Amino acid sequence: MRQLFPTTAQAWPQDLPPPRPVYMRVSLAFVEHRVNVWLRFGQPARETTLDRWRRVATFEPNAVCCRVKWIGNDYGTALWQLMVLQAPMPFDGAQRVSGVAPGARILLRADGEPQVKAALEAIDAIEALGVDPAAVAVTYWRTAGNRLAAHRPLPYYTAERHAAHLARRSLK
């Protein structure tokens, strides 16, 4: 019996069509004083408006974006959450994330107002360098996420670090 999907060491069979790209769909919403889910950075390939409160942003494989979620109630803020997400490649594993289909690689997750504000300050500092946060090295976002989880200060992203990332990427 022939194996349907090859392992990484085998070539893709000629009689099977190549895998179709998997687009990540991120749900966005805004209801005044109740729900605000928006993109802090990332360039969607397409954005679809469902109604006056909801939109869906679609990202190509390997694209990086940042989704911020704020939920409030009659007593104030109920939830602060920020996630830096990477769209999965075909046949790659992905974590389940509410409002993200089919899933994503979570590079950074910040829960609660202090962590979200720290992550937003890091994003602002990256933009102050003139660097698009979506083009930042994936390893930086993972390191920053681990630092947030350990309640440690976030590392600085420098122009030198970004130049090294671009040089590494050009070698591939």
Summary of the structure (lengths in Angstrom):
residues: 172
radius of gyration: 18.3
end to end distance: 35.3
largest distance: 62.0
contacts: 451
relative contact order: 0.13
helix: 26%
strand: 35%
